[in-house]
């Protein structure tokens, strides 16, 4: 539930023809081309590893919280590579199609020398946002490398992190949002989790046990304000209470463990687990 990383590799062969392809080239090998294909694969792998060591952008945060009362929020980007790059940044929504967002990133384009740092600012125009709950967007930060030399690979790295816009006057504390989640067993083989609050809740490493038997394991889940989700169990509930353990991500990107016990038909809230008592995690 943190940042997402994607990249493309562009290679330039000695004949001057450029191509863009995934990290592992898709080789259509037949008996005649086998030896050539193996040599090409080894060469591409070596070049990929070499290029990966030379390129990379690093953000100084895994998420951005934007309080509505602030004129702007900022975060830092470090060009850890050995060459100059062009940094491109933009915001987008999960909504389908093009959506005009009331935000601007400054600078949207920035030239960064090797081993340099750049401060990026997000500014809110003050309109068209829900005022009774958080909103979430994706912040994209992409490295555009300089033109590649002969027989060199370029890695265009894009990182995506979430931006949570937080209106003024929301009731309850964001640090308590995970504790407000309501867990209940539904008829059949479903576990329902509901978020009655105004904040997004991001969870990782969700484990549900019936006695000592795992009936649900999930790597990550983000619950929107006022949202309920039904999670399928691996077997129908036998009537015995369920125990849930999960880890929530706080405003600073920290991991906080929680546990909800004796879950049955009535809704149960989770409690924070002491660091020395991590339960089933």
N, C-alpha and C positions, 0 to 999 in steps of 0.2 A: 504493500500500500504506500510505499514510498515513491522514489522516482523511477521512470521508465527510460530505457536506453535503446536506441536503434542506430544502425549505421549502414552505409553503403561503401563499397570499395570500387574505386575506379583505377584501372591499370592502363598503361600506355606501352604498347609493344614497340619493338625496334623499327617496324615498318610505318610507325606514326599513326596507326589506327587505335582509337580509344574505345573502351567498352566499359559498361557498368554491369556488375554481376554480384550475387551474394558472396559471403565470405568463402564458402566452399564451392568451387566451380562445379557446375553440373557437366560431367564428362560422359559422353556417349561412347562407350568403349566397345570395340569389337576386337577380334583376335589379332588383326593386322595392326591396329592402333594401340595395343595394350602397352608396349614399351614406351611409346611417345607420351601416352596419357599419364603413366606413372611419373615420368620425368617432369611433366607439366604440373602435376599435382604437388610434387615435392617442392618445385620452384615457387609455386603460388603460396604454399604454406609458409615457407621461409620468408618470403617477402611480406606476408601478412603479419607474421610475428614481429618482424623488424619495424614495419610501419606502425603497428600498435604501440610499440615502445616509444615512438617518437611523437605521437599525437594524443590529444585528450584535453577536454575541458572539465573543470571541476567546479560545482556549485557549493557555496558554503552553507546550504540548507537543504532539507529534504521536503519542505513544504513552506508555504507563505500564508500567514494570517494577516488579513487586511481589515483592521477596525475602521468602520465607516467614518468615525470622527477624525481620522488622520488624513492629512492632505496627500500623503504618499507613503509608500513602504519601499524599502530597498533591500537588495541582496547582492552578494559578490560572486564573480566568476573569475576563475584562474585558468589561464592558458598554460597548462603544464607541459605542452609539447615543445619541440625544438625549433619550430618555425612560426612565422607570422600567419595569422588566420583572420578571416572576416567572421564576426559573430552576429548572428541574426536571431532576434527574439520576437515572439508574438504570443497572444492569448487566444484560446479557442474554447468553445463550449461543447458539451456532449450532444447538444441538439443537432438534428439532421439539417444539412444544408448550411448556407452562410448566415451567420448571426452577427449583427453589429453589437459589440459590447461597449459599455460606457467606460472603457479603460484605455490608457495609452502607456506604452513602455518607452522609456527614454534612457539611452538611445536604442532605437530599433535595430540599427546596424552600427557596428563598432569594429574598427581595425585593432587587433591585439598583437603586439610583438611577442616573441617567445618568452615564456616565464613571466608574463605580465598579468596584472589584475584589473578588472573593470567593474565598476559599481553600476548596477542597473536599477532604475526606479520605475515603479508602477504608480500611476496617478488615476484617480477615480473622478469622473465627470459629475457625479452627484445625482444621477437620474436612473429611472427604469430598473430598479432592483427591489426584490421583496424585502419588506421591513420587519416581518414577523419570524424570519428564520435565516439561517446561513444559506449562501449560494456557493457553488464550487465551479472552478474553471481549470483548464489545463494551461500551464505555462510551458512553452516550448523554447528551448535555447539550443541553437544549432551552429556548429562549426562549419564554415566553408573554407576548405584549405586552398592554398595557392596552387597554381598550375603545376602538374607533376612533370618531373624530368623523365627522360627515356628510361624504360624498364623500372619505373617506380610505381608504387601503389598509393592512392589517396584514400583516407578514411574520413568520411563525412559523418560526424557524430552528432546526434540529436538527443538531448535529455528532456524529459517531461516530468514536471512536478505539479502538485495541486496547489491552487490558490483558493483559500477560503475567505469569502467576503462576509464580514460579521457586522450586521446593523447595530445601531445603538439601542439600548433599552431592552435587550433580550433578558428574560427572566432565567434564573438558575445560573450556575457557574459552569463554564465549559469543561473544567477539570472533573466535574461530577457527572458528565454526560453518560459515560460508560456504566456508572452505577444506577442510572435511571432506566436502563434497558429492562424490558419485561420479558421473561422467558416462561413459556407454558407448553405443555404437551397437548397436542390436538388428537382427535380421533384417528385411529389407524397408525401410520408410521411417520408422523410429522412433528417437528419441533418448531414452534413459532417464536420469533424474537421481534419485539416491537420497540420503536424509538419514539416515545411521546414528547421528547424535548425539541428545542429549536436548533440543535447543533448536529453536525455530521459526526458519526462515530466510526472510526476505522479500526478494524480488528484483524489480527493475524493469529495463526496457530490455535484454531478452535477445536477443542476436543470434548466430545460428549460421551459419557460412560453410563452404562446401566450395570451397577455393581462394579465388576472388574473388566467388563466387556465393552469395547469401543463400538458405539452405534452411529457415530458421526465424526469425521475428521475433515476439516476445511482449512486451507492455507490462508485465505484472506477473505474479507468481507467488509464493505462499507455500507452503512445504513444511513439513509437520508433522514432529515427531520420529518416526523410524523409518519414514517414508513414502517410497514410490517412485512416480514418475510417468513415463508414456510420452508423449513429445511428438511429434506427427506432423511429418514433414519435408515440404516442398513437392514433393520428388521423391525417388525411391528412392536410397539411398546407393550410390555407384558403386565403393566400395572405397577411395576416397581419404580420408585422415583429415579430421575436422571440427575446427573451431576455434570455441570458445564465448567470448563476452564478455558479462558481465552486471554489474549494479550491485546491491550488497546494502545494506540499510538496517540500521544498527547501533542499539544501545540508545538512543542520543541523537537518533535521527532523521537522522543523517548518512548521506551516500551514499558507498559505498566500492566502487571498480571492481575486478573480478576477471577473470581469463582462464584458460581451460583449452584446451590445444593438443594436437594430434595424437591426437584422440579416435578410437578404433577399437573393437574388440570387448572389449578389456581396459579396466577402469575407470580413469579418470584424475581426479585432484583439481585444483582450481583454485588459482591463486596470486594474491596481491594485486598490483595494477598500480600502479606509481608514478604520482603525479599528473601528471608530465610525459610519461607514456606511456599514453595512454588507448586505444590500438589502434583498434578498429572502432567505438567508441561515438560 
